[in-house]
């Protein structure tokens, strides 16, 4: 064991440093403050930061505000980091979640000098018991030159056994992922670690800082209701089997509301193969609706954490935590015919989705795993409120400012107004159902007029032109 200051001394100016963590779970909470202190005391210290996903303010916020973070790879959700990225003071590169390990293994992001990994425990053989997230931890541990481990005593040791760790070989020698149903296990409960690479071990006792999910709004409840009714109708029509294929759900209040609605529905024997598991996944397990849920992170809100910890042994056989290159593997998503449910910022009349940018140049968070799931899923569902800015602007627009998911990757669009099934439709047919089913009534006349003018002014009638 050593002090945070001594451990941080292994990180030098210009290095590339990988950090554990995913959706504000399982990230280092002590060492980043030491790096910030050095910079604030006048040391020239700038690093490239790589994570698997969104991490807490003690990492992203501290390193961004102190000027230590110069470049950032991986999904982020920090307000200060976002502002600095949009001001061109931090170089932020957004990538699909499934691509992160591939980029690291093949050296496209450069050499990983140091990886800082939070763990629940270090076993006698040197292997690691990970916390409630995996992300790119396995890739970082294997490919980084040095390792710094933060052993967090706040993590219940009962997490041991929840993990299924398999690190894929570097392309083109990548092996098949033999997951045929969500509860299949293909790896080890522990992460193998070369003891010779461990430069420092820090003892901590810090809770994760994820926030309670917001109470569902009427709009969220309406979106959830539309999705549940759609799934029920697909089963009734014979287009979906009963039980349903495994479900994936993004993060946030809408995603949680959808899964909560499924817990109250008549649908039974559900399963989850997703990126992030939130409170509603536990709710589905408690309701007897889900026998197994698989993801790369389990993000339990603080208000539900104590109860979850008290009954953690009841969930150990039903929750599996995997590396993100397994949770987001296109191979597995396609094989399982996942029902993918993700959120959008705006949707255009052809069905293109913007899920990352406000306006033409300001990034919000990142694409995360939505692209991994949407393109490879059995059904790709995107939801958004019909309006933003207290109803001042429409989220159904003629053309999105930034395209993350093309019309070829979107099938079902849902707002509180209704649901648009875009499967098998042309651009103008899509525009019609999106306007009539999803757009807010006060914006429908303007959108209809746009479509009419675009059709009249275009020589070719296959796509909707910009006016």
C-alpha positions in Angstrom: 0.0 0.0 0.0 1.1 3.5 -0.7 -0.2 7.1 -0.5 -2.2 8.7 -3.3 0.6 11.3 -3.7 3.3 8.6 -4.1 1.0 6.6 -6.5 0.3 9.7 -8.6 4.1 10.3 -9.1 4.1 7.5 -11.6 2.0 9.7 -14.0 4.1 12.2 -15.9 3.4 15.1 -18.4 2.4 13.9 -21.8 1.4 10.4 -20.8 -1.7 8.5 -21.9 -3.6 7.2 -18.9 -6.5 4.8 -18.9 -9.1 4.9 -16.1 -11.7 2.3 -15.0 -15.3 3.2 -14.6 -18.6 3.2 -16.5 -21.8 5.3 -15.9 -20.3 6.9 -12.8 -19.6 3.4 -11.3 -16.2 1.9 -10.5 -14.0 4.8 -11.3 -10.8 6.0 -9.4 -11.8 8.6 -6.8 -8.6 9.6 -5.0 -5.7 9.7 -7.4 -7.1 12.3 -9.8 -7.2 14.9 -7.1 -3.4 14.4 -6.6 -2.8 15.1 -10.3 -5.0 18.2 -10.1 -3.0 19.4 -7.0 0.3 19.1 -8.9 -1.1 21.2 -11.8 -2.6 23.8 -9.5 0.8 24.1 -7.8 2.4 25.0 -11.1 3.7 21.8 -12.4 3.4 21.3 -16.2 1.1 18.3 -16.3 -1.1 17.4 -19.2 -2.4 13.9 -20.1 -4.6 12.0 -22.5 -7.5 10.3 -20.6 -9.2 7.1 -21.9 -12.2 5.6 -20.2 -14.8 3.1 -21.2 -17.7 5.4 -20.4 -19.0 8.2 -18.2 -17.2 8.6 -14.9 -17.7 10.8 -11.8 -16.7 14.4 -11.2 -13.8 13.3 -9.0 -12.2 12.1 -12.2 -13.5 13.9 -15.3 -14.5 17.2 -13.5 -11.3 17.4 -11.4 -9.0 16.7 -14.3 -10.9 19.0 -16.7 -11.1 22.0 -14.4 -7.4 21.7 -13.3 -6.2 21.6 -16.9 -4.6 18.2 -16.5 -6.9 16.6 -19.1 -5.8 17.6 -22.6 -7.4 14.9 -24.7 -10.3 12.6 -23.8 -11.5 9.3 -25.4 -14.8 7.6 -24.5 -18.3 8.6 -23.6 -18.5 11.5 -21.1 -21.2 13.3 -19.2 -19.5 16.0 -17.2 -20.7 19.6 -17.5 -17.2 21.1 -17.2 -15.5 18.7 -19.5 -18.3 19.3 -22.1 -17.8 23.1 -21.9 -14.1 22.8 -22.3 -14.4 20.4 -25.2 -16.9 22.8 -26.9 -14.4 25.7 -26.3 -11.6 23.6 -28.0 -9.6 23.5 -24.7 -10.0 19.7 -24.4 -9.7 17.5 -27.5 -12.7 15.2 -27.1 -13.0 12.2 -29.5 -16.3 10.4 -29.4 -16.4 6.7 -30.3 -18.8 3.7 -30.2 -18.5 1.8 -26.9 -17.7 -1.4 -28.7 -14.8 0.2 -30.6 -12.9 1.3 -27.5 -11.0 -2.0 -26.8 -10.3 -2.5 -30.5 -8.7 1.0 -30.8 -6.5 0.4 -27.7 -5.4 -3.1 -28.7 -4.4 -2.1 -32.2 -2.5 1.0 -30.9 -4.7 3.5 -32.7 -4.8 5.7 -29.5 -1.1 5.3 -28.8 0.6 3.5 -26.0 -1.2 3.3 -22.6 1.5 4.4 -20.1 -0.5 3.9 -16.9 -3.9 2.5 -16.1 -5.7 3.4 -12.9 -8.2 0.8 -11.9 -10.7 0.7 -9.0 -11.2 -2.8 -7.5 -13.1 -4.4 -4.8 -10.3 -6.7 -3.8 -7.0 -8.2 -4.9 -6.8 -12.0 -4.6 -3.9 -14.0 -3.4 -3.0 -15.0 -6.9 -2.9 -11.3 -8.0 -6.2 -11.5 -9.9 -8.7 -8.7 -9.3 -12.3 -8.6 -8.1 -13.9 -5.7 -10.0 -16.6 -3.4 -8.7 -20.1 -3.0 -10.3 -18.7 -2.0 -13.6 -16.2 -3.6 -16.1 -16.0 -1.4 -19.1 -12.5 -1.5 -20.6 -10.8 -2.6 -17.3 -9.7 -5.9 -18.8 -8.2 -4.2 -21.9 -6.4 -1.6 -19.8 -5.0 -4.1 -17.4 -3.6 -6.2 -20.3 -2.2 -3.4 -22.5 -1.0 -0.7 -20.1 2.6 -0.5 -19.2 2.0 0.2 -15.5 -1.0 -0.3 -13.2 -2.2 1.7 -10.2 -4.9 0.0 -8.2 -7.4 1.8 -5.9 -8.9 -0.8 -3.5 -12.2 0.6 -2.5 -13.5 -0.7 0.9 -16.9 0.8 0.2 -17.6 -1.9 -2.4 -19.3 -4.9 -0.8 -17.1 -8.0 -1.2 -20.3 -9.9 -2.2 -19.9 -8.5 -5.7 -17.4 -11.3 -6.1 -18.9 -13.8 -8.6 -21.0 -11.4 -10.6 -18.4 -10.9 -13.3 -17.8 -12.8 -16.5 -14.5 -11.6 -17.8 -13.2 -12.7 -21.3 -10.7 -10.5 -23.1 -10.8 -11.0 -26.8 -7.6 -11.4 -28.8 -6.4 -8.6 -31.0 -7.8 -8.6 -34.5 -7.7 -10.4 -36.8 -7.3 -13.3 -34.3 -10.4 -12.4 -32.3 -12.2 -15.5 -31.2 -16.0 -16.1 -31.5 -18.1 -15.0 -28.5 -20.1 -18.0 -27.6 -23.0 -16.2 -25.9 -26.3 -17.6 -27.1 -28.5 -16.4 -24.3 -28.0 -13.7 -21.7 -27.1 -16.1 -18.9 -24.3 -17.9 -20.8 -20.9 -17.4 -19.2 -17.8 -17.5 -21.3 -15.0 -16.2 -19.0 -13.8 -15.9 -15.4 -15.3 -14.2 -12.4 -11.9 -12.5 -11.9 -9.6 -10.3 -13.9 -6.2 -11.7 -14.4 -3.4 -9.2 -13.6 0.3 -9.4 -14.0 1.7 -8.5 -10.5 4.9 -7.1 -12.1 2.9 -4.4 -13.8 1.4 -3.1 -10.5 3.3 0.1 -9.6 1.1 1.2 -6.6 -1.9 0.2 -4.6 -4.0 2.7 -2.8 -6.6 1.9 -0.1 -9.8 4.0 -0.4 -13.3 4.1 1.1 -15.5 6.2 -1.3 -19.0 5.6 -2.5 -19.8 6.2 -6.2 -21.4 9.5 -6.9 -24.1 8.6 -9.4 -27.4 10.5 -8.7 -30.9 9.3 -8.0 -33.0 9.0 -11.2 -35.6 11.7 -11.7 -39.2 10.7 -10.9 -40.9 9.8 -14.2 -42.7 12.8 -15.8 -46.0 12.4 -17.6 -44.1 12.5 -20.9 -41.8 9.7 -19.8 -44.8 7.6 -18.7 -46.5 8.2 -22.1 -43.4 7.2 -24.0 -43.1 4.0 -21.9 -46.7 3.2 -22.5 -46.4 3.6 -26.2 -43.4 1.2 -26.3 -45.0 -1.5 -24.1 -48.2 -1.4 -26.3 -46.1 -1.7 -29.4 -44.2 -4.7 -28.1 -47.5 -6.3 -27.1 -48.9 -5.7 -30.5 -45.9 -7.2 -32.2 -46.3 -10.3 -30.2 -50.0 -10.5 -31.0 -49.2 -10.0 -34.7 -46.6 -12.8 -34.6 -43.7 -10.5 -35.5 -42.1 -11.0 -32.1 -41.9 -14.2 -30.2 -43.2 -14.7 -26.7 -41.1 -14.5 -24.5 -39.6 -11.5 -26.2 -35.9 -11.4 -27.3 -33.5 -9.8 -24.8 -33.9 -6.1 -24.3 -31.3 -3.3 -24.2 -32.1 0.1 -22.7 -30.0 3.2 -22.6 -29.5 5.3 -19.5 -31.6 8.0 -17.9 -35.2 8.6 -16.8 -36.9 7.6 -20.0 -35.1 4.3 -20.2 -35.8 3.5 -16.6 -39.5 4.4 -17.1 -39.8 2.0 -20.0 -38.4 -0.9 -18.0 -40.6 0.0 -15.0 -43.6 -0.1 -17.3 -42.5 -3.5 -18.5 -42.4 -4.7 -14.9 -46.1 -3.7 -14.6 -47.1 -5.2 -17.9 -48.5 -8.6 -18.8 -45.3 -9.5 -20.6 -43.5 -12.4 -18.8 -40.2 -14.2 -18.9 -38.2 -11.2 -20.0 -34.4 -11.0 -20.3 -31.9 -8.2 -20.5 -28.7 -8.0 -22.5 -27.6 -4.4 -22.3 -24.8 -2.0 -21.6 -26.0 -0.4 -18.4 -28.4 -1.8 -15.8 -30.3 0.8 -13.7 -32.8 0.5 -10.9 -35.6 -0.8 -13.1 -33.6 -3.9 -14.0 -33.6 -4.8 -10.3 -37.3 -3.9 -10.2 -37.9 -6.4 -13.0 -36.0 -9.1 -11.2 -37.9 -8.4 -8.0 -41.2 -8.7 -9.9 -40.2 -12.1 -11.2 -40.2 -10.8 -14.8 -36.5 -11.2 -15.5 -34.4 -14.3 -14.6 -31.1 -12.9 -15.9 -29.7 -9.4 -16.8 -26.3 -8.9 -18.4 -24.4 -5.6 -18.9 -21.1 -3.9 -18.4 -22.2 -1.8 -15.4 -24.8 -1.9 -12.7 -25.8 1.6 -11.7 -28.0 1.5 -8.6 -29.2 4.9 -7.5 -28.1 6.0 -3.9 -31.6 5.7 -2.6 -31.9 2.1 -3.7 -28.3 1.1 -2.9 -28.7 0.1 0.7 -31.6 -2.3 0.0 -29.7 -3.8 -3.0 -26.6 -4.4 -0.8 -28.7 -6.0 1.9 -30.1 -8.5 -0.6 -27.1 -8.8 -2.9 -26.8 -12.5 -2.6 -30.3 -12.9 -4.0 -29.2 -11.1 -7.2 -25.8 -12.7 -7.7 -27.1 -15.5 -9.9 -29.3 -13.2 -11.9 -26.9 -10.3 -12.8 -23.8 -10.7 -14.9 -21.2 -8.0 -15.4 -19.0 -8.3 -18.6 -16.4 -6.2 -20.4 -17.9 -3.7 -22.8 -16.5 -5.5 -25.9 -18.9 -8.4 -24.9 -21.9 -6.4 -23.7 -21.8 -4.3 -26.9 -20.5 -6.9 -29.3 -22.3 -6.6 -32.7 -22.0 -10.4 -33.1 -23.9 -11.1 -29.9 -26.5 -8.3 -30.4 -27.3 -9.6 -33.8 -27.4 -13.2 -32.7 -29.8 -12.5 -29.9 -32.0 -10.2 -32.0 -31.9 -7.6 -29.2 -34.8 -5.1 -28.8 -32.7 -1.9 -28.6 -34.2 1.2 -26.9 -32.2 4.4 -26.8 -32.9 8.1 -26.6 -32.5 10.9 -29.2 -32.0 14.6 -29.0 -33.8 15.2 -32.3 -35.2 13.1 -35.2 -35.6 14.3 -38.8 -38.4 13.6 -41.3 -36.4 10.8 -43.0 -35.7 9.1 -39.7 -32.1 10.2 -39.1 -31.3 10.6 -35.4 -29.0 13.0 -33.6 -28.2 11.7 -30.2 -25.0 13.7 -29.4 -25.1 17.4 -30.5 -27.0 20.5 -29.7 -27.1 22.7 -32.8 -24.3 22.0 -35.4 -21.2 22.0 -33.2 -21.9 21.6 -29.5 -21.4 18.1 -28.2 -23.6 16.9 -25.3 -22.2 13.6 -24.1 -21.4 11.1 -26.8 -22.9 8.3 -28.9 -22.2 5.7 -26.2 -23.4 2.3 -27.1 -26.5 3.4 -29.0 -24.9 2.8 -32.4 -23.7 -0.7 -31.4 -27.2 -1.7 -30.5 -29.3 0.2 -33.1 -27.4 -1.1 -36.2 -27.2 -4.7 -35.0 -30.5 -5.1 -33.1 -33.7 -7.0 -34.1 -35.7 -3.8 -33.5 -34.2 -0.3 -33.1 -36.3 2.0 -31.0 -35.4 5.7 -30.4 -37.4 8.0 -28.1 -37.5 11.7 -27.4 -39.9 14.3 -26.1 -41.7 16.0 -29.0 -40.4 19.4 -27.9 -37.5 21.0 -26.0 -36.9 24.4 -24.3 -40.3 24.3 -22.6 -42.1 23.7 -25.9 -40.2 26.4 -27.9 -38.6 24.0 -30.4 -39.6 20.8 -32.1 -37.6 17.6 -31.6 -39.0 16.3 -34.9 -37.2 18.5 -37.5 -36.9 18.7 -41.3 -33.1 17.8 -41.0 -31.1 17.0 -37.9 -28.1 19.2 -37.3 -25.9 16.1 -36.8 -26.4 12.5 -37.9 -25.4 9.8 -35.4 -27.9 7.1 -36.6 -28.9 7.1 -40.3 -32.4 6.3 -41.6 -31.0 2.8 -42.3 -30.5 2.1 -38.6 -33.7 3.5 -37.2 -37.1 1.7 -37.2 -39.3 2.9 -34.4 -39.5 6.5 -33.2 -41.5 7.4 -30.1 -42.5 10.6 -28.4 -45.1 11.3 -25.8 -47.5 12.1 -28.7 -47.2 8.6 -30.2 -45.2 6.0 -32.1 -44.0 5.9 -35.7 -43.2 2.6 -37.3 -40.8 3.4 -40.1 -40.1 -0.1 -41.2 -40.5 -0.6 -45.0 -41.4 3.1 -45.6 -39.9 5.5 -48.1 -38.6 8.9 -47.0 -41.8 10.7 -47.7 -43.9 8.0 -46.1 -41.7 8.2 -43.0 -42.1 12.0 -42.9 -45.9 11.6 -42.9 -46.1 9.1 -40.0 -43.5 11.0 -38.0 -45.4 14.3 -38.4 -48.8 12.8 -37.6 -47.7 10.4 -34.9 -44.7 11.9 -33.1 -44.5 15.7 -33.7 -46.2 18.1 -31.3 -49.5 19.3 -32.8 -48.4 23.0 -32.8 -45.4 22.1 -35.1 -47.3 19.8 -37.5 -48.6 22.5 -39.9 -45.0 23.9 -40.4 -43.6 20.4 -40.9 -46.3 19.5 -43.4 -45.6 22.7 -45.3 -41.9 21.9 -45.4 -42.6 18.4 -46.9 -44.9 19.8 -49.5 -42.4 22.5 -50.6 -39.5 20.0 -50.6 -41.5 17.6 -52.8 -42.5 20.4 -55.2 -39.0 21.8 -55.5 -37.1 18.6 -55.9 -36.5 17.0 -59.3 -35.9 13.6 -57.8 -38.5 12.4 -55.3 -36.6 9.7 -53.4 -35.3 11.9 -50.6 -36.3 15.0 -48.8 -34.2 17.9 -49.9 -33.0 20.9 -47.8 -34.8 24.1 -48.5 
